[in-house]
Amino acid sequence: MRKMISLALLAASGQVHAEEFADVGRVISSEPIYVIEQRPSRHCWTEYETVTSAPTREKSVGGAIIGGIAGGILGHQVGGGGGRNVATAVGAATGAVVGDRMDNSGADAPRTSSQPVERCETQYQETRVQSGYRVTYQFQNRTFTTTLPSDPGASVPLRITVQAGNPPPPPAPLPESDGYSRGHPRRYR
């Protein structure tokens, strides 16, 4: 009597009463669903680059001084009389020029070297990935299709919600509890 009064009060107040229960649907077919994913991968390699740098050394006067002294000594020994002073001056000047060129050869030349440089690029590879199962099942002589994360096997657990006054929605499959994916299509008869 109390239950009838409760239902009458609920109906009069506009509230809907719903009941839930569990049942099992018979699986007719289960086929894997695949999607294509773009998976990035980074590829790197080393290349060598030629680098030119400015001269690092300043010009030296040491070569000119030593060359001038050596040239003066040699010129002094070659000349005789009044020409000895001229030979000494020419020897000193020539020795200074030669000594400067020997000491500073390459001081003005830019330096080149090879330097490693890492280059990288991202490449994308298409991969076929299983995203779930399209499951067709039968419940109370009606056929339904849904998508599940794994293959349910020969039957699919269902959660049934009954509401007064509304047409029944399709039974919803319960989430998988074991978490195993069997990975192959099945047909059940």
C-alpha positions in Angstrom: 0.0 0.0 0.0 2.8 2.4 0.9 4.6 1.6 -2.4 1.4 2.5 -4.4 1.0 5.7 -2.5 4.7 6.6 -3.1 4.3 5.9 -6.8 1.1 8.0 -7.0 2.8 10.9 -5.2 5.8 10.7 -7.5 3.6 10.7 -10.6 1.6 13.6 -9.3 4.7 15.6 -8.5 6.2 15.2 -12.0 9.2 13.2 -10.8 10.2 10.2 -12.8 11.1 7.0 -11.1 13.8 4.9 -12.6 15.0 1.4 -11.9 18.3 -0.2 -13.0 19.3 -3.8 -13.3 21.9 -5.9 -15.0 21.5 -8.4 -17.8 23.5 -10.0 -20.6 23.2 -9.5 -24.4 24.3 -12.2 -26.9 27.2 -11.0 -29.1 26.5 -11.5 -32.8 29.8 -10.0 -34.1 32.8 -8.2 -32.8 35.3 -6.6 -35.2 38.4 -4.5 -34.4 38.4 -0.8 -35.3 41.6 0.6 -36.6 42.8 4.2 -36.9 45.9 5.6 -38.7 48.1 7.7 -36.4 51.0 9.9 -37.4 53.8 9.2 -35.0 56.7 11.6 -34.9 60.3 10.6 -34.7 63.4 12.8 -34.5 66.4 12.0 -36.7 69.7 13.8 -36.2 73.1 13.7 -37.9 76.4 15.5 -37.8 77.6 17.6 -40.7 80.9 19.5 -40.9 81.0 23.1 -41.8 84.0 25.1 -42.9 84.5 28.2 -40.7 86.8 31.1 -41.6 88.1 33.2 -38.8 90.1 36.5 -38.8 93.8 36.4 -38.2 94.5 35.8 -34.6 98.1 37.0 -34.4 99.5 40.5 -34.7 102.5 41.3 -36.9 105.8 41.0 -35.2 108.8 43.3 -35.6 111.3 40.8 -34.3 111.9 39.2 -37.7 112.7 42.6 -39.2 115.2 43.5 -36.4 117.0 40.2 -36.5 117.0 40.2 -40.3 118.4 43.8 -40.4 121.2 42.9 -37.9 122.1 39.7 -39.9 122.0 41.6 -43.2 124.1 44.5 -41.8 126.8 42.1 -40.6 126.9 40.3 -44.0 126.9 43.6 -45.9 129.7 44.9 -43.7 131.9 41.9 -44.5 131.3 42.2 -48.3 132.1 45.8 -48.8 135.5 47.4 -48.6 136.6 51.0 -47.9 133.9 53.6 -48.4 131.6 51.0 -50.0 131.6 49.1 -46.7 129.1 51.6 -45.2 126.8 51.4 -48.2 127.0 47.5 -48.3 126.2 47.5 -44.5 123.1 49.7 -45.1 121.9 47.7 -48.1 122.5 44.4 -46.2 120.6 45.7 -43.2 117.6 46.9 -45.3 117.5 43.7 -47.3 117.8 41.6 -44.1 115.0 43.6 -42.4 112.6 43.0 -45.4 113.5 39.3 -45.6 113.3 38.8 -41.9 109.9 40.5 -41.7 108.4 38.4 -44.4 109.7 35.2 -42.9 108.4 36.1 -39.4 105.0 37.4 -40.5 104.2 35.0 -43.3 100.6 33.9 -42.8 99.9 36.4 -40.1 97.4 38.2 -42.4 95.9 35.0 -43.8 92.4 34.0 -42.4 92.2 30.7 -40.6 89.9 28.0 -41.8 88.7 25.0 -39.8 86.1 22.3 -40.0 83.5 22.4 -37.2 80.8 19.8 -36.4 77.2 21.0 -36.6 74.2 18.8 -35.5 71.2 18.9 -37.8 67.8 17.4 -36.9 64.5 16.9 -38.6 61.2 15.4 -37.5 59.8 12.6 -39.6 56.3 11.2 -39.3 55.5 7.6 -39.7 51.9 6.3 -40.2 51.0 3.5 -37.8 47.8 1.4 -37.8 46.5 1.3 -34.2 43.6 -0.6 -32.9 41.2 1.8 -31.1 38.4 -0.6 -30.0 35.8 -3.0 -31.2 32.5 -2.6 -33.1 30.2 -5.0 -31.3 26.8 -6.1 -32.5 24.7 -7.8 -29.9 21.1 -9.0 -29.4 18.9 -8.3 -26.5 15.2 -9.3 -26.2 15.0 -10.0 -30.0 16.4 -6.6 -30.9 19.8 -6.0 -32.4 22.1 -3.2 -31.2 25.6 -2.0 -32.2 28.1 -0.2 -29.9 31.8 0.4 -29.6 33.8 -1.1 -26.8 37.5 -0.8 -25.8 38.0 -4.6 -25.9 36.4 -7.7 -27.3 33.6 -8.8 -24.9 33.6 -12.4 -26.0 30.3 -14.4 -26.5 28.2 -12.1 -24.4 28.2 -8.5 -23.3 27.1 -7.4 -19.8 24.3 -4.7 -19.9 23.0 -2.1 -17.5 19.3 -1.7 -18.1 17.5 1.5 -16.9 13.7 1.5 -16.8 11.8 4.7 -16.6 8.1 5.1 -16.5 6.5 7.0 -19.4 9.5 7.1 -21.8 10.4 4.6 -24.6 13.3 2.5 -23.4 16.8 3.5 -24.6 19.0 0.8 -26.0 20.7 -1.2 -23.2 24.2 0.2 -22.5 27.1 -2.3 -22.3 28.9 -2.3 -19.0 32.6 -1.3 -19.0 35.0 -4.2 -19.3 36.3 -5.3 -15.9 39.1 -7.7 -17.0 40.8 -5.2 -19.4 41.9 -7.9 -21.8 41.8 -7.3 -25.5 41.8 -10.5 -27.6 42.8 -8.7 -30.8 40.9 -10.7 -33.4 37.4 -10.5 -35.0 34.8 -12.9 -33.8 31.4 -14.0 -35.2 29.0 -15.7 -32.8 26.0 -17.7 -33.8 
